């Protein structure tokens, strides 16, 4: 992960926290695993999955999470 990507991930993580959500990243280390490098967005108060749980856990990309957080009405 490049420095720019890490900065972007941290910015999105902070935005999620301000909106009462938690950004979770897959801890998988095997690049061939289906959920490697994926994300989930979870409601912090109820621990309810918001994004990235279908069709498998950590299925959202950073782009999808960013779109969800910044382009919602």
Jmol script that loads the backbone (N, CA, C; Angstrom):
load data "model"
ATOM      1  N   UNK A   1       0.860  -1.180   0.000  1.00  0.00           N
ATOM      2  CA  UNK A   1       0.000   0.000   0.000  1.00  0.00           C
ATOM      3  C   UNK A   1       0.896   1.230   0.000  1.00  0.00           C
ATOM      4  N   UNK A   2       0.631   2.116  -0.925  1.00  0.00           N
ATOM      5  CA  UNK A   2       1.444   3.319  -1.023  1.00  0.00           C
ATOM      6  C   UNK A   2       1.070   4.320   0.079  1.00  0.00           C
ATOM      7  N   UNK A   3       1.920   5.283   0.257  1.00  0.00           N
ATOM      8  CA  UNK A   3       1.684   6.318   1.273  1.00  0.00           C
ATOM      9  C   UNK A   3       0.401   7.083   0.983  1.00  0.00           C
ATOM     10  N   UNK A   4       0.144   7.390  -0.290  1.00  0.00           N
ATOM     11  CA  UNK A   4      -1.079   8.110  -0.669  1.00  0.00           C
ATOM     12  C   UNK A   4      -2.326   7.301  -0.352  1.00  0.00           C
ATOM     13  N   UNK A   5      -2.267   5.985  -0.581  1.00  0.00           N
ATOM     14  CA  UNK A   5      -3.411   5.122  -0.283  1.00  0.00           C
ATOM     15  C   UNK A   5      -3.668   5.065   1.221  1.00  0.00           C
ATOM     16  N   UNK A   6      -2.609   5.019   2.015  1.00  0.00           N
ATOM     17  CA  UNK A   6      -2.748   4.972   3.471  1.00  0.00           C
ATOM     18  C   UNK A   6      -3.358   6.276   3.990  1.00  0.00           C
ATOM     19  N   UNK A   7      -2.931   7.399   3.436  1.00  0.00           N
ATOM     20  CA  UNK A   7      -3.485   8.700   3.812  1.00  0.00           C
ATOM     21  C   UNK A   7      -4.976   8.739   3.461  1.00  0.00           C
ATOM     22  N   UNK A   8      -5.311   8.243   2.266  1.00  0.00           N
ATOM     23  CA  UNK A   8      -6.712   8.207   1.834  1.00  0.00           C
ATOM     24  C   UNK A   8      -7.537   7.307   2.749  1.00  0.00           C
ATOM     25  N   UNK A   9      -7.003   6.128   3.088  1.00  0.00           N
ATOM     26  CA  UNK A   9      -7.714   5.213   3.979  1.00  0.00           C
ATOM     27  C   UNK A   9      -7.964   5.865   5.344  1.00  0.00           C
ATOM     28  N   UNK A  10      -6.970   6.554   5.876  1.00  0.00           N
ATOM     29  CA  UNK A  10      -7.125   7.219   7.173  1.00  0.00           C
ATOM     30  C   UNK A  10      -8.160   8.343   7.102  1.00  0.00           C
ATOM     31  N   UNK A  11      -8.189   9.081   5.984  1.00  0.00           N
ATOM     32  CA  UNK A  11      -9.186  10.144   5.815  1.00  0.00           C
ATOM     33  C   UNK A  11     -10.595   9.549   5.783  1.00  0.00           C
ATOM     34  N   UNK A  12     -10.755   8.446   5.078  1.00  0.00           N
ATOM     35  CA  UNK A  12     -12.058   7.790   4.999  1.00  0.00           C
ATOM     36  C   UNK A  12     -12.438   7.194   6.352  1.00  0.00           C
ATOM     37  N   UNK A  13     -11.472   6.646   7.068  1.00  0.00           N
ATOM     38  CA  UNK A  13     -11.727   6.086   8.404  1.00  0.00           C
ATOM     39  C   UNK A  13     -12.232   7.176   9.353  1.00  0.00           C
ATOM     40  N   UNK A  14     -11.618   8.355   9.310  1.00  0.00           N
ATOM     41  CA  UNK A  14     -12.054   9.470  10.168  1.00  0.00           C
ATOM     42  C   UNK A  14     -13.440   9.958   9.773  1.00  0.00           C
ATOM     43  N   UNK A  15     -13.726  10.018   8.473  1.00  0.00           N
ATOM     44  CA  UNK A  15     -15.053  10.434   8.001  1.00  0.00           C
ATOM     45  C   UNK A  15     -16.115   9.452   8.488  1.00  0.00           C
ATOM     46  N   UNK A  16     -15.807   8.167   8.450  1.00  0.00           N
ATOM     47  CA  UNK A  16     -16.745   7.152   8.928  1.00  0.00           C
ATOM     48  C   UNK A  16     -17.012   7.335  10.420  1.00  0.00           C
ATOM     49  N   UNK A  17     -15.984   7.590  11.189  1.00  0.00           N
ATOM     50  CA  UNK A  17     -16.141   7.788  12.633  1.00  0.00           C
ATOM     51  C   UNK A  17     -17.000   9.013  12.933  1.00  0.00           C
ATOM     52  N   UNK A  18     -16.824  10.082  12.153  1.00  0.00           N
ATOM     53  CA  UNK A  18     -17.648  11.282  12.361  1.00  0.00           C
ATOM     54  C   UNK A  18     -19.123  11.009  12.083  1.00  0.00           C
ATOM     55  N   UNK A  19     -19.400  10.022  11.237  1.00  0.00           N
ATOM     56  CA  UNK A  19     -20.776   9.675  10.893  1.00  0.00           C
ATOM     57  C   UNK A  19     -21.298   8.501  11.716  1.00  0.00           C
ATOM     58  N   UNK A  20     -20.561   8.120  12.769  1.00  0.00           N
ATOM     59  CA  UNK A  20     -21.020   7.062  13.665  1.00  0.00           C
ATOM     60  C   UNK A  20     -20.784   5.658  13.128  1.00  0.00           C
ATOM     61  N   UNK A  21     -19.833   5.530  12.234  1.00  0.00           N
ATOM     62  CA  UNK A  21     -19.529   4.236  11.647  1.00  0.00           C
ATOM     63  C   UNK A  21     -18.071   3.880  11.884  1.00  0.00           C
ATOM     64  N   UNK A  22     -17.759   2.630  11.588  1.00  0.00           N
ATOM     65  CA  UNK A  22     -16.406   2.138  11.771  1.00  0.00           C
ATOM     66  C   UNK A  22     -15.961   1.452  10.482  1.00  0.00           C
ATOM     67  N   UNK A  23     -14.812   1.847   9.970  1.00  0.00           N
ATOM     68  CA  UNK A  23     -14.243   1.214   8.787  1.00  0.00           C
ATOM     69  C   UNK A  23     -13.385   0.052   9.248  1.00  0.00           C
ATOM     70  N   UNK A  24     -13.672  -1.136   8.742  1.00  0.00           N
ATOM     71  CA  UNK A  24     -12.892  -2.312   9.098  1.00  0.00           C
ATOM     72  C   UNK A  24     -12.251  -2.876   7.838  1.00  0.00           C
ATOM     73  N   UNK A  25     -10.993  -3.252   7.956  1.00  0.00           N
ATOM     74  CA  UNK A  25     -10.255  -3.805   6.822  1.00  0.00           C
ATOM     75  C   UNK A  25      -9.952  -5.276   7.086  1.00  0.00           C
ATOM     76  N   UNK A  26     -10.017  -6.068   6.045  1.00  0.00           N
ATOM     77  CA  UNK A  26      -9.685  -7.482   6.165  1.00  0.00           C
ATOM     78  C   UNK A  26      -8.237  -7.635   6.626  1.00  0.00           C
ATOM     79  N   UNK A  27      -8.019  -8.534   7.540  1.00  0.00           N
ATOM     80  CA  UNK A  27      -6.671  -8.775   8.051  1.00  0.00           C
ATOM     81  C   UNK A  27      -5.971  -9.901   7.298  1.00  0.00           C
ATOM     82  N   UNK A  28      -6.607 -10.386   6.270  1.00  0.00           N
ATOM     83  CA  UNK A  28      -6.079 -11.492   5.468  1.00  0.00           C
ATOM     84  C   UNK A  28      -4.746 -11.107   4.849  1.00  0.00           C
ATOM     85  N   UNK A  29      -3.778 -11.990   4.905  1.00  0.00           N
ATOM     86  CA  UNK A  29      -2.440 -11.714   4.366  1.00  0.00           C
ATOM     87  C   UNK A  29      -2.188 -12.414   3.035  1.00  0.00           C
ATOM     88  N   UNK A  30      -3.074 -13.322   2.656  1.00  0.00           N
ATOM     89  CA  UNK A  30      -2.907 -14.084   1.418  1.00  0.00           C
ATOM     90  C   UNK A  30      -3.528 -13.323   0.255  1.00  0.00           C
ATOM     91  N   UNK A  31      -2.740 -12.824  -0.689  1.00  0.00           N
ATOM     92  CA  UNK A  31      -3.287 -12.035  -1.797  1.00  0.00           C
ATOM     93  C   UNK A  31      -4.246 -12.818  -2.691  1.00  0.00           C
ATOM     94  N   UNK A  32      -4.243 -14.139  -2.593  1.00  0.00           N
ATOM     95  CA  UNK A  32      -5.171 -14.952  -3.385  1.00  0.00           C
ATOM     96  C   UNK A  32      -6.511 -15.149  -2.686  1.00  0.00           C
ATOM     97  N   UNK A  33      -6.612 -14.762  -1.418  1.00  0.00           N
ATOM     98  CA  UNK A  33      -7.873 -14.901  -0.670  1.00  0.00           C
ATOM     99  C   UNK A  33      -8.904 -13.921  -1.217  1.00  0.00           C
ATOM    100  N   UNK A  34     -10.149 -14.337  -1.231  1.00  0.00           N
ATOM    101  CA  UNK A  34     -11.212 -13.539  -1.840  1.00  0.00           C
ATOM    102  C   UNK A  34     -11.410 -12.194  -1.128  1.00  0.00           C
ATOM    103  N   UNK A  35     -11.171 -12.158   0.180  1.00  0.00           N
ATOM    104  CA  UNK A  35     -11.398 -10.922   0.927  1.00  0.00           C
ATOM    105  C   UNK A  35     -10.122 -10.113   1.179  1.00  0.00           C
ATOM    106  N   UNK A  36      -9.029 -10.472   0.547  1.00  0.00           N
ATOM    107  CA  UNK A  36      -7.756  -9.764   0.739  1.00  0.00           C
ATOM    108  C   UNK A  36      -7.897  -8.295   0.338  1.00  0.00           C
ATOM    109  N   UNK A  37      -7.546  -7.396   1.250  1.00  0.00           N
ATOM    110  CA  UNK A  37      -7.563  -5.963   0.960  1.00  0.00           C
ATOM    111  C   UNK A  37      -8.939  -5.333   0.925  1.00  0.00           C
ATOM    112  N   UNK A  38      -9.973  -6.075   1.308  1.00  0.00           N
ATOM    113  CA  UNK A  38     -11.339  -5.550   1.270  1.00  0.00           C
ATOM    114  C   UNK A  38     -11.725  -4.827   2.549  1.00  0.00           C
ATOM    115  N   UNK A  39     -12.882  -4.151   2.488  1.00  0.00           N
ATOM    116  CA  UNK A  39     -13.350  -3.343   3.610  1.00  0.00           C
ATOM    117  C   UNK A  39     -14.810  -3.636   3.937  1.00  0.00           C
ATOM    118  N   UNK A  40     -15.177  -3.340   5.179  1.00  0.00           N
ATOM    119  CA  UNK A  40     -16.570  -3.346   5.621  1.00  0.00           C
ATOM    120  C   UNK A  40     -16.824  -2.058   6.389  1.00  0.00           C
ATOM    121  N   UNK A  41     -18.036  -1.561   6.292  1.00  0.00           N
ATOM    122  CA  UNK A  41     -18.458  -0.392   7.053  1.00  0.00           C
ATOM    123  C   UNK A  41     -19.518  -0.867   8.037  1.00  0.00           C
ATOM    124  N   UNK A  42     -19.305  -0.577   9.323  1.00  0.00           N
ATOM    125  CA  UNK A  42     -20.160  -1.081  10.386  1.00  0.00           C
ATOM    126  C   UNK A  42     -20.676   0.089  11.221  1.00  0.00           C
ATOM    127  N   UNK A  43     -21.967   0.030  11.609  1.00  0.00           N
ATOM    128  CA  UNK A  43     -22.531   1.027  12.516  1.00  0.00           C
ATOM    129  C   UNK A  43     -21.888   0.819  13.888  1.00  0.00           C
ATOM    130  N   UNK A  44     -21.248   1.843  14.416  1.00  0.00           N
ATOM    131  CA  UNK A  44     -20.480   1.715  15.658  1.00  0.00           C
ATOM    132  C   UNK A  44     -21.357   1.458  16.875  1.00  0.00           C
ATOM    133  N   UNK A  45     -22.556   2.009  16.926  1.00  0.00           N
ATOM    134  CA  UNK A  45     -23.384   1.861  18.120  1.00  0.00           C
ATOM    135  C   UNK A  45     -24.105   0.521  18.182  1.00  0.00           C
ATOM    136  N   UNK A  46     -24.538   0.007  17.041  1.00  0.00           N
ATOM    137  CA  UNK A  46     -25.305  -1.244  17.055  1.00  0.00           C
ATOM    138  C   UNK A  46     -24.524  -2.431  16.489  1.00  0.00           C
ATOM    139  N   UNK A  47     -23.303  -2.181  16.011  1.00  0.00           N
ATOM    140  CA  UNK A  47     -22.464  -3.211  15.406  1.00  0.00           C
ATOM    141  C   UNK A  47     -23.171  -3.894  14.233  1.00  0.00           C
ATOM    142  N   UNK A  48     -23.942  -3.110  13.484  1.00  0.00           N
ATOM    143  CA  UNK A  48     -24.678  -3.606  12.333  1.00  0.00           C
ATOM    144  C   UNK A  48     -23.894  -3.333  11.058  1.00  0.00           C
ATOM    145  N   UNK A  49     -23.849  -4.323  10.203  1.00  0.00           N
ATOM    146  CA  UNK A  49     -23.151  -4.187   8.935  1.00  0.00           C
ATOM    147  C   UNK A  49     -23.898  -3.230   8.020  1.00  0.00           C
ATOM    148  N   UNK A  50     -23.179  -2.282   7.435  1.00  0.00           N
ATOM    149  CA  UNK A  50     -23.769  -1.296   6.540  1.00  0.00           C
ATOM    150  C   UNK A  50     -23.363  -1.572   5.093  1.00  0.00           C
ATOM    151  N   UNK A  51     -22.100  -1.865   4.888  1.00  0.00           N
ATOM    152  CA  UNK A  51     -21.574  -2.031   3.528  1.00  0.00           C
ATOM    153  C   UNK A  51     -20.433  -3.044   3.557  1.00  0.00           C
ATOM    154  N   UNK A  52     -20.355  -3.870   2.527  1.00  0.00           N
ATOM    155  CA  UNK A  52     -19.225  -4.781   2.382  1.00  0.00           C
ATOM    156  C   UNK A  52     -19.429  -6.173   2.935  1.00  0.00           C
ATOM    157  N   UNK A  53     -20.662  -6.586   3.144  1.00  0.00           N
ATOM    158  CA  UNK A  53     -20.900  -7.915   3.686  1.00  0.00           C
ATOM    159  C   UNK A  53     -21.477  -8.899   2.694  1.00  0.00           C
ATOM    160  N   UNK A  54     -21.740  -8.448   1.490  1.00  0.00           N
ATOM    161  CA  UNK A  54     -22.364  -9.338   0.509  1.00  0.00           C
ATOM    162  C   UNK A  54     -21.670  -9.160  -0.834  1.00  0.00           C
ATOM    163  N   UNK A  55     -21.301 -10.171  -1.500  1.00  0.00           N
ATOM    164  CA  UNK A  55     -21.609 -11.588  -1.329  1.00  0.00           C
ATOM    165  C   UNK A  55     -20.703 -12.297  -0.326  1.00  0.00           C
ATOM    166  N   UNK A  56     -19.671 -11.624   0.204  1.00  0.00           N
ATOM    167  CA  UNK A  56     -18.800 -12.197   1.226  1.00  0.00           C
ATOM    168  C   UNK A  56     -18.302 -11.058   2.113  1.00  0.00           C
ATOM    169  N   UNK A  57     -17.799 -11.410   3.270  1.00  0.00           N
ATOM    170  CA  UNK A  57     -17.301 -10.396   4.209  1.00  0.00           C
ATOM    171  C   UNK A  57     -16.128  -9.631   3.590  1.00  0.00           C
ATOM    172  N   UNK A  58     -16.050  -8.357   3.883  1.00  0.00           N
ATOM    173  CA  UNK A  58     -14.997  -7.467   3.388  1.00  0.00           C
ATOM    174  C   UNK A  58     -15.004  -7.375   1.857  1.00  0.00           C
ATOM    175  N   UNK A  59     -16.199  -7.296   1.284  1.00  0.00           N
ATOM    176  CA  UNK A  59     -16.309  -7.267  -0.173  1.00  0.00           C
ATOM    177  C   UNK A  59     -16.295  -5.862  -0.759  1.00  0.00           C
ATOM    178  N   UNK A  60     -16.299  -4.826   0.071  1.00  0.00           N
ATOM    179  CA  UNK A  60     -16.308  -3.455  -0.443  1.00  0.00           C
ATOM    180  C   UNK A  60     -14.885  -2.969  -0.716  1.00  0.00           C
ATOM    181  N   UNK A  61     -14.753  -2.201  -1.762  1.00  0.00           N
ATOM    182  CA  UNK A  61     -13.462  -1.570  -2.051  1.00  0.00           C
ATOM    183  C   UNK A  61     -13.421  -0.217  -1.339  1.00  0.00           C
ATOM    184  N   UNK A  62     -12.253   0.369  -1.272  1.00  0.00           N
ATOM    185  CA  UNK A  62     -12.106   1.684  -0.663  1.00  0.00           C
ATOM    186  C   UNK A  62     -12.892   2.728  -1.458  1.00  0.00           C
ATOM    187  N   UNK A  63     -12.947   2.567  -2.775  1.00  0.00           N
ATOM    188  CA  UNK A  63     -13.738   3.469  -3.624  1.00  0.00           C
ATOM    189  C   UNK A  63     -15.226   3.404  -3.264  1.00  0.00           C
ATOM    190  N   UNK A  64     -15.736   2.197  -3.055  1.00  0.00           N
ATOM    191  CA  UNK A  64     -17.153   2.032  -2.710  1.00  0.00           C
ATOM    192  C   UNK A  64     -17.472   2.652  -1.353  1.00  0.00           C
ATOM    193  N   UNK A  65     -16.579   2.466  -0.394  1.00  0.00           N
ATOM    194  CA  UNK A  65     -16.781   3.047   0.936  1.00  0.00           C
ATOM    195  C   UNK A  65     -16.755   4.564   0.839  1.00  0.00           C
ATOM    196  N   UNK A  66     -15.811   5.100   0.104  1.00  0.00           N
ATOM    197  CA  UNK A  66     -15.706   6.551  -0.068  1.00  0.00           C
ATOM    198  C   UNK A  66     -16.965   7.114  -0.719  1.00  0.00           C
ATOM    199  N   UNK A  67     -17.452   6.470  -1.750  1.00  0.00           N
ATOM    200  CA  UNK A  67     -18.680   6.905  -2.420  1.00  0.00           C
ATOM    201  C   UNK A  67     -19.854   6.882  -1.458  1.00  0.00           C
ATOM    202  N   UNK A  68     -19.966   5.826  -0.659  1.00  0.00           N
ATOM    203  CA  UNK A  68     -21.065   5.718   0.301  1.00  0.00           C
ATOM    204  C   UNK A  68     -21.002   6.859   1.317  1.00  0.00           C
ATOM    205  N   UNK A  69     -19.826   7.144   1.836  1.00  0.00           N
ATOM    206  CA  UNK A  69     -19.701   8.153   2.894  1.00  0.00           C
ATOM    207  C   UNK A  69     -19.871   9.587   2.387  1.00  0.00           C
ATOM    208  N   UNK A  70     -19.355   9.886   1.210  1.00  0.00           N
ATOM    209  CA  UNK A  70     -19.330  11.256   0.756  1.00  0.00           C
ATOM    210  C   UNK A  70     -20.433  11.634  -0.226  1.00  0.00           C
ATOM    211  N   UNK A  71     -21.077  10.654  -0.845  1.00  0.00           N
ATOM    212  CA  UNK A  71     -22.093  10.961  -1.854  1.00  0.00           C
ATOM    213  C   UNK A  71     -23.513  10.662  -1.409  1.00  0.00           C
ATOM    214  N   UNK A  72     -23.696  10.359  -0.117  1.00  0.00           N
ATOM    215  CA  UNK A  72     -25.049  10.113   0.396  1.00  0.00           C
ATOM    216  C   UNK A  72     -25.789  11.418   0.562  1.00  0.00           C
ATOM    217  N   UNK A  73     -27.082  11.386   0.426  1.00  0.00           N
ATOM    218  CA  UNK A  73     -27.917  12.570   0.626  1.00  0.00           C
ATOM    219  C   UNK A  73     -28.484  12.570   2.021  1.00  0.00           C
TER     220      UNK A  73
END
end "model"
wireframe off; spacefill off
backbone 0.3
color backbone group
